[in-house]
Amino acid sequence: MTAELVRGQNHPLSQSRLEIRISAGTPVAAAAALSDENGRIHGTEWVAHPGAPVQPGLEVSRQAAADHRLAVDLDAVTEAVHRVSVLLALPAANGGAGPARFGAVAAPFVAVTGLDGTEVASYTITGLDLESAVVALELYRRQGAWKVRAVGQGYAGGLAELFADQGLSEAAQLAAGIDEAVARGLARSVQAPPPRTSEGDRSRQAAAPAVGPDQGAAPQGVPGPVPPAYGGQPADGQGQGGPQPAYGGATGPHASAGGSPVNYSHPRRQTSAPPPPPPAAPPAQPGQPTRPVAGDATGWSMEERLYNQVWGMFEDLARTAAAYRSAVDFAESRMDKELEQALSDPRSRIGGQGDAAREAARARYTQLVDQARASLDRDVAQLVAESEVVEPALPPAFARWDNPCWHAYRVPMEIPMALRLGDLRLPEAESIRIPMLLRLPLERGLWIDSGRTDSLDGSFTDSHDMRRLAMDTAVAHAARLLAVYPAGEFTVHVVDPAGSGAQALAPLTQTGVLAGPPAQGAAGVTEMLARLTQRVDLVQMALRGGAPDALPPGFDTSQQLLIVNDFPHGFDDRAVNQLRYLVDEGPSVGVHLMMVADREESAGYGPLLDPLWRALLRLTPVPDDHLADPWVGHAWTYEPPAVPHGSEVLRTVLTQVAEARRTWNR
């Protein structure tokens, strides 16, 4: 029978090999400290933490996660050890983006279990407020036997204050080391996949331009709602359109009867500080429109404000273009009706009266169209002015390759909300380009279509040049993904069976940012797909088993991207099925696909590959009007990202990424 402890209560332990299971409403860093009979820690080697996860008799998780399993072998600790304290800390407490105090999240739940999962004792740590680190419970030796005591002692000063209170002279240095280990990604979390709908499909919340006639679902083209993330927590109140509720984290026996977690937080407790006000627009001259300001949209950070501002620009252009088209359609319908009425009377079909009626109808049509065009031009001019101030203010993840911000590029410490895939425009407004932003983490793979050879301007590109352009586009997308993720949190693999993409892949291969050399030949394809398929299976089993931190030691928890060139060359039937499996199941566990392929070349597989193409977001290496938004049905022209001719910005950025990865791996 499980002993549900309250603060200060103890319970005897009949086993020496135990697991400490932790559930929290937010990712926490877990540690375990060994101390003597007086509760003093004799040195940093007496503490197991994400940067040094294994100590005699102890093993803790390398990740900061909402669920943990700590292994304890009491027979393996030395005779000098009389206490084993389980410590929890908010990894964002020291300057991070997450909650800074336990009072703003669900009460952590800690359970001591045997190796078979049988629960011995449990403790819900209530009553915390400003504390950012807490001693959850301790296992202590008393008269030759071991017991567990519920402690719940919190420290507003974080781990540094906690270690200092336990007599560790290097308290500040050890706390800083743990913070650094978490910040460098040694303590990344693996979240649960998105929930499934009643039909069994993963829920998707895409608010983006819809796909063309050859795609079955709307892509994530422009700003929209955020899906549940894999591999990292968003900032507190950021990236989700506003502050998030800080409850619902406890699991296990403390879940409610309906299956939802118990809420231990005060219902009216403020979970985070309000955002600073957006920049105010300068006063406009009399009779002039308001001057636009970058970042004046709503949001809890400048990044979110710029993101929402781009979203607003997209909506404004879609609405004003729809109004113009509607006005033109109405004018044409009215003119046709007036001409029909004029011609229906035989007396007015010929002669001056009929000519006058037709001229009057055409004049009214021209007047209506001119009025609509004037309104469109006014709105577009305002959007152009807004774009001129927004574009230079965009962060690297949102910016074009020719933006000066890339010259001051530094490898980021946090994952951005989105990244730019290119630009969108409409034929009625050629002077304005709207950034096409894709939410992160990726929900779907990408398909760079190398099959189209004609462009909107009537130019023709032969198939060889189209394949080269498609690979250049894929490399630009992969480089941006590598650049916007923190060091070590995004890994790129390449399958190039015939080696035809070697020239385009040079920026990736020569800078050393790839996980390994491009896989070539049928054997390379088989080995790469088998490795990534196994990775998907392992993470899915860990998540479904409720043990996201029980992955093999040294397991790479970073997001994975596989670039596939020359499909279906080098792919047998088994490899094709594995590819479909990665497309369907990979995104939920951080494995993504970027296909560089001509659909017609794989026509021999018949309808087998239709789900694969529909599951990918189709992009083109040349401007093409294949994207449609789901609101008014505009056919938006997509323009791929272009690196300035002769620019070394791509290599410069990738060189910094490679150096940061080498530093992170030391």
For each residue, the residues with C-beta under 8 A, 3 or more apart:
1:
2: 111 119 120 121 122 253
3: 11 120 121 122
4: 121 122 123 253
5: 9 10 11 121 122 123 137 148 149 150
6: 9 123 150
7: 123 127 150 151 152
8: 149 150 151
9: 5 6 149 150
10: 5 147 148 149 150
11: 3 5 120 121 147 148
12: 145 146 147
13: 16 18 74 112 120 139 145 146 147 148
14: 120
15: 18 114 115 120
16: 13 73 74 75 146
17: 71 72 73 74 75 114 115
18: 13 15 71 72 73 74 112 113 114 115 120 139
19: 69 70 71 72 112 113 114 115 117
20: 32 68 69 70 72 86 110 111 112 113 137
21: 67 68 69 70 110 111 112 113 252
22: 28 30 67 68 69 70 86 88 108 109 110 111 136
23: 66 67 108 109 249 250 251 252
24: 27 28 66 67 88 105 106 108 109 249 250
25: 66 105 106 107 108 246 247 248 249 250 261
26: 66 90 98 99 105 106 233 246 249
27: 24 63 64 65 66 91 98 189 233
28: 22 24 64 65 66 68 88 89 90 91 108
29: 49 50 64 88 89 90 91 178 182 187
30: 22 50 60 61 68 70 86 87 88
31: 47 48 49 50 60 86 87 88 89 159 178
32: 20 47 48 55 58 60 70 72 84 85 86 87
33: 41 46 47 48 84 85 87 163 166
34: 41 46 47 55 57 58 77 81 83 84
35: 38 39 40 41 42 46 81 82 83 85 166
36: 39 40 42 80 81 82 83
37: 82 83
38: 35 167
39: 35 36 83 166 167
40: 35 36 166 167 168
41: 33 34 35 46 47 163 166 167 168
42: 35 36 46 80
43: 46 168 170
44: 47 52 168 170 173 174 177
45: 52 55
46: 33 34 35 41 42 43 55 81
47: 31 32 33 34 41 44 52 55 163 168 174
48: 31 32 33 52 53 54 55 58 59 60
49: 29 31 52 53 60 174 177 178 181
50: 29 30 31 53 60 61 62 63 64 178 181 182 186 187
51: 177 178 180 181 186
52: 44 45 47 48 49 55
53: 48 49 50 59 60 61 62
54: 48 58 59
55: 32 34 45 46 47 48 52 58 59
56: 76 77 78
57: 34 72 73 74 75 76 77 81 84
58: 32 34 48 54 55 70 71 72 73 77 84
59: 48 53 54 55 70 71
60: 30 31 32 48 49 50 53 68 70
61: 30 50 53 65 68 69 70 187 549
62: 50 53 186 187 549
63: 27 50 68 186 187 188 189 190 548 549 557
64: 27 28 29 50 91 182 187 188 189
65: 27 28 61 68 187 189 190 548 549
66: 23 24 25 26 27 28 189 191 249
67: 21 22 23 24 251 546 547 548 549
68: 20 21 22 28 30 60 61 63 65 549
69: 19 20 21 22 61 547 549 550
70: 19 20 21 22 30 32 58 59 60 61 86
71: 17 18 19 58 59
72: 17 18 19 20 32 57 58 84 139
73: 16 17 18 57 58 76 77
74: 13 16 17 18 57 77 84 139 146
75: 16 17 57
76: 56 57 73
77: 34 56 57 58 73 74 81 84
78: 56 81
79:
80: 36 42
81: 34 35 36 46 57 77 78 84 141
82: 35 36 37 140 141
83: 34 35 36 37 39 138 139 140 141
84: 32 33 34 57 58 72 74 77 81 138 139 140
85: 32 33 35 135 137 138 151 166
86: 20 22 30 31 32 70 110 135 136 137 138 139
87: 30 31 32 33 133 134 135 136 159 162
88: 22 24 28 29 30 31 108 125 133 134 136
89: 28 29 31 93 132 133 134 158 159 162 178
90: 26 28 29 93 96 98 99 100 101 102 132 133 158
91: 27 28 29 64 96 98 179 182 183 187
92: 95 96 97 98 99 100 236
93: 89 90 96 100 101 132 133 158
94: 158 175 179
95: 92
96: 90 91 92 93 100 183
97: 92 234 235 236 238 414
98: 26 27 90 91 92 233 235 236
99: 26 90 92 102 104 105 236 246 271 272
100: 90 92 93 96 104 132 236
101: 90 93 104 128 129 130 131 132 156
102: 90 99 105 107 108 125 128 129 131 132 134 154
103: 128 129 130 131 265 269
104: 99 100 101 236 246 265 269 271 272
105: 24 25 26 99 102 246 247 249 265 271
106: 24 25 26 246 247 248 249 250 261 262 263 264 265
107: 25 102 124 125 126 128 249 250 264 265
108: 22 23 24 25 28 88 102 124 125 134 136 249 250
109: 22 23 24 122 123 124 125 250 251 252 254
110: 20 21 22 86 122 123 124 125 136 137
111: 2 20 21 22 119 120 121 122 123 252
112: 13 18 19 20 21 119 120 121 122 137 139 148
113: 18 19 20 21 116 117 118 119 120
114: 15 17 18 19 117 118 120
115: 15 17 18 19
116: 113
117: 19 113 114
118: 113 114
119: 2 111 112 113 122 253
120: 2 3 11 13 14 15 18 111 112 113 114 148
121: 2 3 4 5 11 111 112 148 150
122: 2 3 4 5 109 110 111 112 119 252 253
123: 4 5 6 7 109 110 111 136 137 150 152
124: 107 108 109 110 250 254 264
125: 88 102 107 108 109 110 128 134 136 152
126: 107 152 264
127: 7 152
128: 101 102 103 107 125 131 134 152 154
129: 101 102 103 154
130: 101 103 154 156
131: 101 102 103 128 134 154 155 156
132: 89 90 93 100 101 102 155 156 157 158
133: 87 88 89 90 93 154 155 157 158 159 161 162
134: 87 88 89 102 108 125 128 131 152 153 154 155 162
135: 85 86 87 138 151 152 153 154 162
136: 22 86 87 88 108 110 123 125 151 152
137: 5 20 85 86 110 112 123 148 149 150 151 152
138: 83 84 85 86 135 148 149 151
139: 13 18 72 74 83 84 86 112 146 147 148
140: 82 83 84 146 147 148 149
141: 81 82 83 144 145 146
142: 145 146 147
143:
144: 141
145: 12 13 141 142
146: 12 13 16 74 139 140 141 142
147: 10 11 12 13 139 140 142
148: 5 10 11 13 112 120 121 137 138 139 140
149: 5 8 9 10 137 138 140
150: 5 6 7 8 9 10 121 123 137
151: 7 8 85 135 136 137 138
152: 7 123 125 126 127 128 134 135 136 137
153: 134 135
154: 102 128 129 130 131 133 134 135
155: 131 132 133 134 158 159 161 162 165
156: 101 130 131 132 161
157: 132 133 160 161 162
158: 89 90 93 94 132 133 155 161 162 175
159: 31 87 89 133 155 162 163 171 174 175 178 179
160: 157 163 164 171 172 175 176
161: 133 155 156 157 158 164 165 171
162: 87 89 133 134 135 155 157 158 159 165 166 171 175
163: 33 41 47 159 160 166 168 170 171 174 175
164: 160 161 167 168 171 172
165: 155 161 162
166: 33 35 39 40 41 85 162 163
167: 38 39 40 41 164
168: 40 41 43 44 47 163 164 171 174
169:
170: 43 44 163 173 174
171: 159 160 161 162 163 164 168 174 175
172: 160 164 175 176
173: 44 170 176 177
174: 44 47 49 159 163 168 170 171 177 178
175: 94 158 159 160 162 163 171 172 178 179
176: 160 172 173 179 180
177: 44 49 51 173 174 180 181
178: 29 31 49 50 51 89 159 174 175 181 182
179: 91 94 159 175 176 182 183
180: 51 176 177 183 184
181: 49 50 51 177 178 184 186 187
182: 29 50 64 91 178 179 186 187
183: 91 96 179 180 413
184: 180 181 487 488 664
185: 188 486 487 488 489 558 664
186: 50 51 62 63 181 182
187: 29 50 61 62 63 64 65 91 181 182
188: 63 64 185 231 232 489 557 558
189: 27 63 64 65 66 231 232 233 548
190: 63 65 230 231 539 542 543 548 549 551 557 589
191: 66 228 229 230 231 233 548
192: 228 543 548
193: 202 228 230 540 543 588 589
194: 202 203 204 227 228 588
195: 202 203 228
196: 200 201 202 203
197: 200 201 202 203
198:
199:
200: 196 197
201: 196 197
202: 193 194 195 196 197 588
203: 194 195 196 197 227
204: 194 217 227 443
205: 224 225 226 227
206: 217 218 219 220 224 225 443
207: 222 223 224 225
208: 218 219 220 221 222 223 224 629
209: 218 219 221 222 424 436 627 628 629 630 636
210: 217 218 219 627 628 629 630 633
211: 214 215 216 217 218 219 617 618 626 627 628
212: 215 618 626 627 628
213:
214: 211 599 613 614 618 626
215: 211 212 219 613 614 617 618
216: 211 614
217: 204 206 210 211 614
218: 206 208 209 210 211 221 630
219: 206 208 209 210 211 215 444 617 618 627
220: 206 208 224 438 439 443 444 617
221: 208 209 218 421 424 436 437 438 617 627 629 636
222: 207 208 209 310 311 314 424 434 436 437 629
223: 207 208 307 308 310 311 314 418 437 439
224: 205 206 207 208 220 311 439
225: 205 206 207 241
226: 205 229 234 239 240 241 417 439
227: 194 203 204 205 439 441 443
228: 191 192 193 194 195
229: 191 226 232 233 234 440 441
230: 190 191 193 441 559 588 589 590
231: 188 189 190 191 441 489 557 558 559 590
232: 188 189 229 415 441 489
233: 26 27 98 189 191 229
234: 97 226 229 238 239 240
235: 97 98 238 239 300 301 414
236: 92 97 98 99 100 104 243 244 271 272
237: 240 242 243 244 271 272 275 300
238: 97 234 235 299 300 301 303 304 417
239: 226 234 235 304 417
240: 226 234 237 244
241: 225 226 299 304 308
242: 237 300
243: 236 237 271 272 300
244: 236 237 240 271
245: 248 271
246: 25 26 99 104 105 106 265 269 271
247: 25 105 106 261 263 264 265
248: 25 106 245 260 261 263
249: 23 24 25 26 66 105 106 107 108 261
250: 23 24 25 106 107 108 109 124 254 255 261 262 264
251: 23 67 109 254 255 261
252: 21 23 109 111 122 255
253: 2 4 119 122
254: 109 124 250 251 261 262
255: 250 251 252 259 260 261 262
256: 259 260 261 262
257:
258:
259: 255 256
260: 248 255 256
261: 25 106 247 248 249 250 251 254 255 256
262: 106 250 254 255 256
263: 106 247 248 267
264: 106 107 124 126 247 250
265: 103 104 105 106 107 246 247 269 271
266: 269
267: 263
268:
269: 103 104 246 265 266
270: 273
271: 99 104 105 236 237 243 244 245 246 265
272: 99 104 236 237 243 300
273: 270
274:
275: 237 299 300 301
276:
277: 280
278: 293 295 296 297 298 299 305
279: 293 294 295 296
280: 277 293 296
281: 284 290 291 292 293 296
282: 291 293
283:
284: 281 288 289 290 291
285: 288
286:
287:
288: 284 285
289: 284 382
290: 281 284
291: 281 282 284 385
292: 281 296 382 385 386 389 390
293: 278 279 280 281 282 296 389
294: 279 306 309 389 390 392 393
295: 278 279 302 305 306 309 393
296: 278 279 280 281 292 293 305 309
297: 278 305 306 308 309 311 312
298: 278 305 308
299: 238 241 275 278 302 303 304 305 306 307 308
300: 235 237 238 242 243 272 275 304
301: 235 238 275 304 305
302: 295 299 305 306
303: 238 299 306 307 395 416 417
304: 238 239 241 299 300 301 307 308 417
305: 278 295 296 297 298 299 301 302 308 309
306: 294 295 297 299 302 303 309 310 390 393 394 395 398
307: 223 299 303 304 310 311 398 417 418 437
308: 223 241 297 298 299 304 305 311 312
309: 294 295 296 297 305 306 312 313 386 390
310: 222 223 306 307 313 314 390 398 434 435 437
311: 222 223 224 297 307 308 314 315 437
312: 297 308 309 315 316
313: 309 310 316 317 383 386 387 390 434
314: 222 223 310 311 317 318 424 434
315: 311 312 318 319 631
316: 312 313 319 320 379 383
317: 313 314 320 321 379 380 383 426 429 432 434
318: 314 315 321 322 629 631 632 634
319: 315 316 322 323 632
320: 316 317 323 324 375 376 379 380 383 429
321: 317 318 324 325 376 426 428 429 632 634
322: 318 319 325 326 632 634
323: 319 320 326 327 372 375 376
324: 320 321 327 328 372 373 375 376 428
325: 321 322 328 329 428
326: 322 323 329 330
327: 323 324 330 331 368 369 371 372 375
328: 324 325 331 332 368 369 372
329: 325 326 332 333
330: 326 327 333 334 368
331: 327 328 334 335 364 365 368 369 372
332: 328 329 335 336 365
333: 329 330 336 337
334: 330 331 337 338 361 364 365 368
335: 331 332 338 339 361 362 364 365
336: 332 333 339 340
337: 333 334 340 341
338: 334 335 341 342 357 360 361 364
339: 335 336 342 343 357 358 361
340: 336 337 343 344
341: 337 338 344 345
342: 338 339 345 348 354 357 358 361
343: 339 340 348 349 354
344: 340 341
345: 341 342 348 349
346: 349
347: 353
348: 342 343 345 351 353 354 357
349: 343 345 346 354
350: 354
351: 348 354 355
352: 355 356
353: 347 348 356 357
354: 342 343 348 349 350 351 357 358
355: 351 352 358 359
356: 352 353 359 360
357: 338 339 342 348 353 354 360 361
358: 339 342 354 355 361 362
359: 355 356 362 363
360: 338 356 357 363 364
361: 334 335 338 339 342 357 358 364 365
362: 335 358 359 365 366
363: 359 360 366 367
364: 331 334 335 338 360 361 367 368
365: 331 332 334 335 361 362 368 369
366: 362 363 369 370
367: 363 364 370 371
368: 327 328 330 331 334 364 365 371 372
369: 327 328 331 365 366 372 373
370: 366 367 373 374
371: 327 367 368 374 375
372: 323 324 327 328 331 368 369 375 376
373: 324 369 370 376 377
374: 370 371 377 378
375: 320 323 324 327 371 372 378 379
376: 320 321 323 324 372 373 379 380 428 429
377: 373 374 380 381
378: 374 375 381 382
379: 316 317 320 375 376 382 383
380: 317 320 376 377 383 384 428 429 431 432
381: 377 378 384 385
382: 289 292 378 379 385 386
383: 313 316 317 320 379 380 386 387 429 432
384: 380 381 387 388 431 432
385: 291 292 381 382 388 389
386: 292 309 313 382 383 389 390
387: 313 383 384 390 391 432 433 434
388: 384 385 391 392
389: 292 293 294 385 386 392 393
390: 292 294 306 309 310 313 386 387 393 394
391: 387 388 394 399 400 403 435
392: 294 388 389 403 404
393: 294 295 306 389 390
394: 306 390 391 398 399 403 405 420 435
395: 303 306 398 399 405 416
396: 399 403 405 406 409 412 483 484
397: 416 417 418 419 420 480 483 484
398: 306 307 310 394 395 416 418 419 420 435 437
399: 391 394 395 396 403 405 406 420
400: 391 403 420 423 641
401: 406 476 641 642 643 644 647 649 650
402: 644 647 649
403: 391 392 394 396 399 400 406
404: 392 407 408
405: 394 395 396 399 408 409
406: 396 399 401 403 409 649 652 653
407: 404 649
408: 404 405
409: 396 405 406 483 652 653 656
410: 656
411: 483 486 487 656 657 660
412: 396 415 416 484 485 486
413: 183 486
414: 97 235 486
415: 232 412 440 441 484 485 486 489
416: 303 395 397 398 412 419 440 484
417: 226 238 239 303 304 307 397 439 440
418: 223 307 397 398 437 438 439 440
419: 397 398 416 437 438 440 480 481 484
420: 394 397 398 399 400 435 436 437 438 480 641
421: 221 436 437 438 477 619 641
422: 436 619 638 639 640 641
423: 400 433 434 435 436 638 639
424: 209 221 222 314 433 434 435 436 627 636 637 638 639
425: 429 430 432 433 434 636 637 639
426: 317 321 429 634 636 637
427: 430 637
428: 321 324 325 376 380
429: 317 320 321 376 380 383 425 426 432
430: 425 427
431: 380 384
432: 317 380 383 384 387 425 429
433: 387 423 424 425 639
434: 222 310 313 314 317 387 423 424 425
435: 310 391 394 398 420 423 424
436: 209 221 222 420 421 422 423 424 638
437: 221 222 223 307 310 311 398 418 419 420 421
438: 220 221 418 419 420 421 442 617
439: 220 223 224 226 227 417 418 443
440: 229 415 416 417 418 419 484
441: 227 229 230 231 232 415 559 590
442: 438 445 559 587 592
443: 204 206 220 227 439 587
444: 219 220 587 615 616 617
445: 442 583 586 587 592 593 594 595 615 616 617
446: 474 477 592 593 594 595 616 617 619
447: 594 595 597 613 616 617 618 619
448: 470 471 473 474 477 594 595 596 597 619 620 621
449: 452 470 597 598 599 618 619 620 621
450: 463 466 467 469 470 471 596 597 598 621
451: 466 597 598 599 600 601
452: 449 466 620 622 624
453: 460 461 462 463 466
454: 458 459 460 461
455: 458 459 460 461 622 623 624
456: 623 624 625 637
457: 623
458: 454 455
459: 454 455
460: 453 454 455
461: 453 454 455 465 466 469 622
462: 453 465 466
463: 450 453 466 467 598
464: 467 468
465: 461 462 468 469
466: 450 451 452 453 461 462 463 469 470 621 622
467: 450 463 464 470 471 500 596 598
468: 464 465 471 472 503 504
469: 450 461 465 466 472 473 621 622
470: 448 449 450 466 467 473 474 596 621
471: 448 450 467 468 474 475 501 504 505 565 596
472: 468 469 475 476 504 621
473: 448 469 470 476 477 619 621 640 641
474: 446 448 470 471 477 478 504 563 565 594 596
475: 471 472 478 479 504 505 507 508 650
476: 401 472 473 479 480 640 641 642 643 650
477: 421 446 448 473 474 480 481 594 619 641
478: 474 475 481 482 492 508 561 563 594
479: 475 476 482 483 507 508 650 653 654
480: 397 419 420 476 477 483 484 641
481: 419 477 478 484 485 490 492 561
482: 478 479 485 490 492 513 654 657
483: 396 397 409 411 479 480 653 654 657
484: 396 397 412 415 416 419 440 480 481
485: 412 415 481 482 489 490 558 559
486: 185 411 412 413 414 415 489
487: 184 185 411 657 660 661 663 664
488: 184 185 558 661 664 665
489: 185 188 231 232 415 485 486 558 559
490: 481 482 485 558 559 561
491: 515 556 558 559 560 561
492: 478 481 482 508 513 514 515 560 561 562 563
493: 514 515 516 519 528 532 560 561 562 563
494: 501 505 508 514 518 519 562 563 565
495: 518 519 524 525 528 529 562 563 564 565 570
496: 499 500 501 502 505 518 519 520 565 566
497: 519 520 521 522 524 525 565 566 569 570 571
498: 520 566 569 570
499: 496 502 518 520
500: 467 496 565 566
501: 471 494 496 504 505 518 565 566 596
502: 496 499 505 506 509 518
503: 468 506
504: 468 471 472 474 475 501
505: 471 475 494 496 501 502 508 509 518
506: 502 503 509 510
507: 475 479 510 511 650 651 654
508: 475 478 479 492 494 505 511 513 514 654
509: 502 505 506 512 514 517 518
510: 506 507 651
511: 507 508 651 654 655 657 658
512: 509 658
513: 482 492 508 654 657 658 661
514: 492 493 494 508 509 517 518
515: 491 492 493
516: 493 519
517: 509 514
518: 494 495 496 499 501 502 505 509 514 524
519: 493 494 495 496 497 516 524 525 527 528
520: 496 497 498 499 524
521: 497 524 525 570
522: 497 525 526 570 571 572 575
523: 526 527
524: 495 497 518 519 520 521 527 528 570
525: 495 497 519 521 522 528 529 570 571 575
526: 522 523 529 530 572 574 575
527: 519 523 524 530 531
528: 493 495 519 524 525 531 532 562
529: 495 525 526 532 533 575 578 579 582
530: 526 527 533 534 578
531: 527 528 534 535
532: 493 528 529 535 536 560 562 582 586 591
533: 529 530 536 537 578 581 582
534: 530 531 537 538
535: 531 532 538 539 560 589 591
536: 532 533 539 540 581 582 585 586 589 591
537: 533 534 540 541
538: 534 535 541 542 551 552 555
539: 190 535 536 542 543 551 589 590
540: 193 536 537 543 544 585 588 589
541: 537 538 544 545
542: 190 538 539 545 547 548 549 550 551
543: 190 192 193 539 540 546 548 589
544: 540 541
545: 541 542 550
546: 67 543
547: 67 69 542 550
548: 63 65 67 189 190 191 192 542 543 551
549: 61 62 63 65 67 68 69 190 542
550: 69 542 545 547
551: 190 538 539 542 548 555 557
552: 538 555
553:
554:
555: 538 551 552
556: 491 560
557: 63 188 190 231 551 590
558: 185 188 231 485 488 489 490 491 590
559: 230 231 441 442 485 489 490 491 590 591 592
560: 491 492 493 532 535 556 586 590 591 592
561: 478 481 490 491 492 493 592 593 594
562: 492 493 494 495 528 532 582 591 592 593 594
563: 474 478 492 493 494 495 594 596
564: 495 567 579 593 594 595 596 597
565: 471 474 494 495 496 497 500 501 596 597
566: 496 497 498 500 501 569 570 596 597
567: 564 571 579 595 596 597 601 602
568: 571 576 597 601 602 604 605
569: 497 498 566
570: 495 497 498 521 522 524 525 566 575
571: 497 522 525 567 568 575 576 579
572: 522 526 575 576
573: 576 577
574: 526 577 578
575: 522 525 526 529 570 571 572 578 579
576: 568 571 572 573 579 580 605 608 609
577: 573 574 580 581
578: 529 530 533 574 575 581 582
579: 529 564 567 571 575 576 582 583 593 612
580: 576 577 583 584 609 611 612
581: 533 536 577 578 584 585 586
582: 529 532 533 536 562 578 579 585 586 591 593
583: 445 579 580 586 593 611 612 615 616
584: 580 581 611 615
585: 536 540 581 582 588 589
586: 445 532 536 560 581 582 583 589 590 591 592 593
587: 442 443 444 445 590 591 592
588: 193 194 202 230 540 585
589: 190 193 230 535 536 539 540 543 585 586
590: 230 231 441 539 557 558 559 560 586 587
591: 532 535 536 559 560 562 582 586 587
592: 442 445 446 559 560 561 562 586 587
593: 445 446 561 562 564 579 582 583 586 616
594: 445 446 447 448 474 477 478 561 562 563 564
595: 445 446 447 448 564 567 616
596: 448 450 467 470 471 474 501 563 564 565 566 567
597: 447 448 449 450 451 564 565 566 567 568 601 602
598: 449 450 451 463 467 601 602
599: 214 449 451 602 603 613
600: 451 603
601: 451 567 568 597 598
602: 567 568 597 598 599 605 609
603: 599 600 606
604: 568
605: 568 576 602 608 609
606: 603 609
607: 610
608: 576 605
609: 576 580 602 605 606 612 613
610: 607 613 614
611: 580 583 584 614 615
612: 579 580 583 609 615 616
613: 214 215 447 599 609 610 616 618
614: 214 215 216 217 610 611
615: 444 445 583 584 611 612
616: 444 445 446 447 583 593 595 612 613
617: 211 215 219 220 221 438 444 445 446 447
618: 211 212 214 215 219 447 449 613 626
619: 421 422 446 447 448 449 473 477 638 640
620: 448 449 452 623 624 626 638 640
621: 448 449 450 466 469 470 472 473 640
622: 452 455 461 466 469 640
623: 455 456 457 620 637 638 639 640
624: 452 455 456 620 637 638
625: 456 635 636 637 638
626: 211 212 214 618 620 635 638
627: 209 210 211 212 219 221 424 635 636 637 638
628: 209 210 211 212 633 634 635 636
629: 208 209 210 221 222 318 632 633 634 636
630: 209 210 218 633
631: 315 318
632: 318 319 321 322 629
633: 210 628 629 630
634: 318 321 322 426 628 629
635: 625 626 627 628
636: 209 221 424 425 426 625 627 628 629
637: 424 425 426 427 456 623 624 625 627
638: 422 423 424 436 619 620 623 624 625 626 627
639: 422 423 424 425 433 623 642
640: 422 473 476 619 620 621 622 623
641: 400 401 420 421 422 473 476 477 480
642: 401 476 639
643: 401 476 647 649 650
644: 401 402 647 649
645:
646:
647: 401 402 643 644 650
648: 651 652
649: 401 402 406 407 643 644 652 653
650: 401 475 476 479 507 643 647 653 654
651: 507 510 511 648 654 655
652: 406 409 648 649 655 656
653: 406 409 479 483 649 650 656 657
654: 479 482 483 507 508 511 513 650 651 657 658
655: 511 651 652 658 659
656: 409 410 411 652 653 659 660
657: 411 482 483 487 511 513 653 654 660 661
658: 511 512 513 654 655 661 662
659: 655 656 662 663
660: 411 487 656 657 663 664
661: 487 488 513 657 658 664 665
662: 658 659 665 666
663: 487 659 660 666
664: 184 185 487 488 660 661
665: 488 661 662
666: 662 663
